[in-house]
Amino acid sequence: MLLLAAAAGLAAPAQAAGAVAEGEDEGEINLVAPAEPQEEPAPWRGSEFSYRNVATVSGMDRSSELTWNPYWAMEFGFKLRWYFDEHWFAGARLDVTREVTEADDTTYAGEAWVQDLLLSGGGTRFVTIPGVGIDVSADVTLTLPASKVSQARTLYLGIGPNVRLSRGWEWGGDWEVGYHVRFNSYLHEATTAELETPLIPSCAGSGQGCESFVNTGVRNAQWRVQHGVDLSYQPLGWLGFSAAFEHIVDWLYPIEGDDPRVSWENESPTDLRHASAFEVEATFVPWPALEIGVGYSTISPQLAPDSTYYNPFYNRYTTLYLDLRLEIEGLVRQLTEAFEGGSAT
């Protein structure tokens, strides 16, 4: 096979240097080599299967809180994406989580939780603003209530349009900075989350029914706005670094009617929930089909139970994770090259 490759490598330049265009004088030599055909990107680029191990930082120290409650989970992610051309795509994502430590929110030990099914469509870098070189991307994500949490919140559908602006440049490697904003609208059957069974067992025999005893009192979010910035740097083809911060605001369903039994009113609005998300990651690509991510992530509410503000970069929700991502495009390319190389041999 090496002999074949060497022969092909020697023959190609000789043929290009001595090529004679049709209709030209045979004594004239065409020194312009034919352009190499560029490989078109695969339509399934961006599709991947991921396996994550994630653990809380506070759980590694028994003295960090009054009650030691470590968290370690495995997450399996299935992400499918199909590009119709250079920019426009459709995709789907589904994650499954299984906690390895003793879980607080599952019904039995070792239960795997299916997360919400996300369906998306949009375009990446389909417009470049002239003069400043800023690329515009946009998509719409539909959230289908596949998880038990969303089903308990009586979610029908979530609709989330998103716009992202990004700018890239080269300086000791490839840099890119971006800003995005996503608006989410959630459609629920009820304004509060519900329990599987009523807390008052004798409600079935009453004329009022059990509806008033199955809600948890926790109001659902009707609207959500999340926006943030991100920065990535890739000094080498196999090494990259990234950081991102996002602020999240939820608008809750309003409380209908005034309860005459409640005489105290809060001066600050109680119809909003604030949260933040921060993440840094180092990415390694040892092979085109495998991507390894080592990261630090903090996704937390703004206020602690005692009404103090959480540190958005480090608090009890901070986690460390290790990702193994199988890139479908790289896997197909490696298998194709291996098959063609074996056939040539």
C-alpha positions in Angstrom: 0.0 0.0 0.0 2.9 2.3 0.7 4.3 1.7 -2.8 0.9 2.6 -4.3 0.8 5.8 -2.3 4.3 6.7 -3.3 3.6 6.0 -7.0 0.5 8.1 -6.8 2.3 10.9 -5.1 5.0 11.0 -7.8 2.7 10.6 -10.7 0.3 13.4 -9.7 2.9 16.3 -9.8 4.4 15.0 -13.1 1.0 14.9 -14.7 0.1 18.4 -13.4 3.3 20.0 -14.5 3.1 18.5 -18.0 -0.6 18.9 -18.5 -1.5 20.3 -21.9 -4.9 22.0 -22.2 -7.1 20.8 -25.1 -6.7 23.0 -28.1 -3.3 24.5 -27.1 0.0 24.0 -28.8 1.7 20.9 -27.6 5.0 22.8 -27.2 3.4 25.1 -24.6 3.4 23.7 -21.1 0.6 24.6 -18.7 2.2 25.2 -15.3 -1.1 25.8 -13.5 -1.9 22.7 -11.4 -5.6 21.7 -11.2 -7.3 22.8 -8.0 -7.7 20.2 -5.4 -11.3 19.3 -4.8 -12.5 20.5 -1.3 -14.2 17.9 0.8 -17.8 19.0 1.5 -18.8 18.9 5.2 -21.0 16.0 6.2 -24.7 16.8 6.7 -24.7 15.0 10.0 -21.9 17.2 11.5 -22.6 18.2 15.1 -24.2 14.8 15.9 -22.7 13.1 18.9 -23.1 10.6 21.7 -21.7 11.8 25.1 -21.0 10.1 28.4 -20.5 12.4 31.4 -19.4 11.8 35.0 -20.3 14.7 37.2 -19.8 15.3 40.9 -20.4 18.2 43.3 -17.3 19.9 44.7 -18.8 20.3 48.2 -19.6 16.6 48.3 -15.9 15.9 48.3 -15.5 17.6 51.8 -17.6 16.1 54.7 -17.2 19.3 56.6 -18.5 21.7 53.9 -22.1 21.5 55.2 -24.0 20.4 58.3 -25.3 17.4 56.5 -23.0 15.5 54.2 -24.8 14.8 50.9 -22.4 14.0 48.1 -23.6 13.8 44.5 -22.1 11.8 41.7 -24.1 11.0 38.5 -23.6 9.6 35.1 -25.3 11.3 32.1 -25.8 9.9 28.7 -26.5 12.4 25.9 -27.9 11.7 22.4 -27.6 14.6 20.0 -28.7 14.4 16.4 -28.2 17.2 13.9 -28.8 17.3 10.1 -27.6 20.2 7.9 -29.6 20.8 4.7 -26.9 23.1 3.4 -24.0 25.1 4.8 -26.1 27.0 7.3 -29.6 25.5 8.0 -30.2 22.5 10.2 -32.7 20.5 12.2 -31.8 18.6 15.4 -32.9 16.7 18.4 -31.4 16.0 21.8 -32.3 13.6 24.7 -30.3 13.0 27.9 -30.6 10.3 30.5 -29.2 10.7 34.0 -28.5 8.1 36.7 -27.2 9.1 40.1 -24.5 6.8 41.5 -24.7 8.1 45.1 -27.9 7.8 47.1 -30.5 9.9 45.3 -32.9 12.3 47.1 -35.4 12.6 44.3 -35.9 9.2 42.7 -38.5 6.6 43.6 -36.1 3.6 43.8 -32.3 3.1 43.9 -30.5 3.3 40.6 -33.4 4.9 38.8 -32.5 6.5 35.4 -34.2 9.8 34.7 -35.1 10.7 31.2 -34.7 14.5 30.6 -36.9 16.6 28.3 -36.8 15.9 24.6 -35.5 19.0 22.7 -36.3 19.6 19.0 -34.5 22.4 17.3 -34.1 24.1 13.9 -32.3 27.1 12.7 -29.2 28.4 10.9 -25.5 29.0 11.9 -23.7 32.0 10.7 -26.2 32.6 7.9 -25.6 36.4 7.9 -22.3 38.3 8.5 -22.7 42.0 9.4 -20.5 44.0 6.9 -17.7 46.1 8.3 -17.5 44.5 11.7 -17.4 40.8 10.7 -20.0 39.7 13.2 -21.8 36.5 12.4 -25.5 36.0 13.2 -27.0 32.6 14.1 -30.5 31.8 15.2 -32.6 28.8 16.1 -35.9 27.7 17.7 -36.0 25.0 20.3 -39.2 23.0 21.3 -39.2 21.4 24.7 -41.4 18.3 25.0 -42.2 17.1 28.6 -40.4 13.7 28.6 -39.0 14.2 32.2 -40.9 13.5 35.4 -40.2 17.0 36.6 -41.9 18.6 33.6 -44.8 16.2 33.8 -45.3 17.1 37.5 -45.3 20.8 36.4 -48.0 19.9 33.8 -45.9 21.2 31.0 -47.5 20.9 27.5 -44.8 22.5 25.4 -41.9 25.0 25.6 -41.0 27.3 22.7 -37.6 29.0 22.8 -36.3 31.2 19.9 -32.6 32.2 20.2 -30.3 34.7 18.5 -26.5 34.6 18.8 -23.9 37.1 17.7 -20.2 35.9 17.3 -16.9 37.3 16.2 -13.8 35.3 15.5 -10.1 36.2 14.9 -6.7 34.7 14.9 -4.0 35.6 17.4 -1.8 32.7 18.5 -4.6 30.4 17.6 -8.4 30.7 16.9 -10.4 32.9 19.1 -14.2 33.5 19.2 -16.4 35.6 21.4 -20.2 35.4 21.4 -23.4 36.8 23.0 -26.8 35.1 22.9 -30.3 35.7 24.1 -33.1 33.2 24.3 -36.8 33.8 25.0 -38.8 30.9 26.3 -42.6 30.5 26.5 -44.0 27.6 28.5 -47.5 26.2 28.2 -48.9 24.4 31.2 -52.1 22.8 32.2 -51.9 24.4 35.7 -50.1 27.4 37.1 -48.6 25.3 39.9 -46.8 22.0 40.1 -48.8 19.0 41.2 -48.4 15.8 43.3 -49.1 12.3 42.1 -51.6 11.8 45.0 -53.5 14.3 47.2 -52.2 15.0 50.6 -55.8 14.8 52.0 -56.9 11.2 51.3 -60.6 11.8 52.1 -61.0 14.4 49.4 -62.4 11.8 47.0 -65.7 11.6 48.9 -66.1 15.4 49.1 -68.1 17.4 46.6 -65.1 19.6 45.9 -62.9 16.8 44.6 -59.1 16.4 45.0 -57.8 19.1 42.7 -57.1 21.6 45.4 -55.0 19.1 47.3 -52.7 17.9 44.6 -50.8 21.1 43.9 -47.5 21.7 45.7 -47.9 25.5 45.9 -44.8 26.0 43.7 -45.7 28.3 40.8 -44.6 27.4 37.3 -42.6 29.7 35.1 -44.6 31.2 32.3 -41.8 33.0 30.6 -38.0 32.8 30.7 -35.2 35.0 29.3 -31.6 33.7 29.4 -28.7 35.6 28.0 -25.0 35.4 28.3 -21.5 35.6 26.9 -19.0 33.0 25.9 -15.3 32.9 24.9 -13.3 30.1 23.2 -9.6 29.8 22.3 -8.1 27.0 20.3 -4.3 27.2 20.2 -3.8 23.8 18.6 -6.0 21.5 16.5 -6.3 19.0 19.3 -6.6 21.5 22.3 -9.2 24.1 23.1 -10.4 26.2 26.1 -13.8 27.8 26.6 -15.7 29.8 29.2 -19.3 31.0 29.4 -21.6 32.9 31.8 -25.4 33.1 31.6 -28.1 35.0 33.5 -31.6 33.4 33.7 -34.8 35.2 34.7 -38.2 33.3 35.1 -41.5 35.1 35.2 -44.0 33.1 37.2 -47.7 32.8 36.7 -49.4 35.5 38.7 -51.4 34.7 41.9 -55.0 35.0 41.1 -57.1 36.9 43.6 -56.3 38.2 47.1 -56.5 36.0 50.1 -58.2 38.0 52.9 -56.5 35.8 55.4 -53.1 37.2 54.4 -52.5 40.7 55.7 -48.8 41.0 55.1 -47.5 42.0 51.6 -43.9 41.7 50.4 -42.5 45.0 49.2 -40.3 43.3 46.6 -41.9 41.5 43.6 -42.3 37.7 44.1 -43.1 36.9 40.5 -39.5 36.6 39.4 -36.9 33.9 39.9 -33.2 34.6 39.1 -30.5 32.1 38.4 -27.0 32.0 36.8 -24.9 29.5 35.0 -21.1 29.5 34.8 -18.8 27.0 33.0 -15.1 26.7 32.0 -13.8 23.7 30.0 -10.6 22.3 28.5 -11.2 20.2 25.4 -8.9 17.5 24.0 -9.3 15.8 20.6 -6.9 12.8 20.4 -8.8 11.4 17.4 -11.3 13.0 15.0 -14.0 10.7 16.4 -13.3 11.4 20.1 -13.5 14.6 22.1 -12.6 14.8 25.8 -13.9 17.6 28.0 -12.8 18.4 31.5 -14.9 21.2 33.1 -16.1 23.2 36.0 -19.7 24.2 36.2 -22.0 26.2 38.5 -25.7 26.4 37.8 -27.6 27.8 40.8 -30.4 30.1 41.9 -29.5 33.6 42.8 -30.7 33.5 46.5 -29.8 31.0 49.1 -32.5 29.7 51.6 -31.5 32.4 54.1 -32.0 35.1 51.4 -28.3 35.8 51.0 -26.8 35.9 47.5 -24.9 32.8 46.3 -21.5 33.3 44.8 -22.3 32.7 41.1 -18.9 31.1 40.4 -18.7 28.8 43.4 -21.4 27.5 45.8 -23.0 24.3 46.9 -24.1 23.6 43.3 -20.6 23.7 41.8 -19.6 20.5 40.0 -16.7 19.0 38.2 -17.3 16.8 35.1 -15.5 14.6 32.6 -17.0 14.2 29.2 -16.4 11.6 26.5 -18.0 12.7 23.3 -18.2 10.4 20.3 -18.4 12.7 17.2 -20.4 10.9 14.5 -18.8 12.9 11.6 -15.3 12.0 12.8 -16.3 8.4 13.3 -17.7 8.0 9.8 -14.6 9.7 8.3 -12.2 7.4 10.1 -14.2 4.3 9.2 -14.4 5.4 5.6 -10.7 6.0 5.4 -9.9 2.7 7.0 -12.3 0.9 4.6 -10.8 2.6 1.6 -7.3 2.0 2.8 -8.1 -1.7 3.3 -9.7 -2.0 -0.1 -6.6 -0.3 -1.8 -4.3 -2.8 0.0 
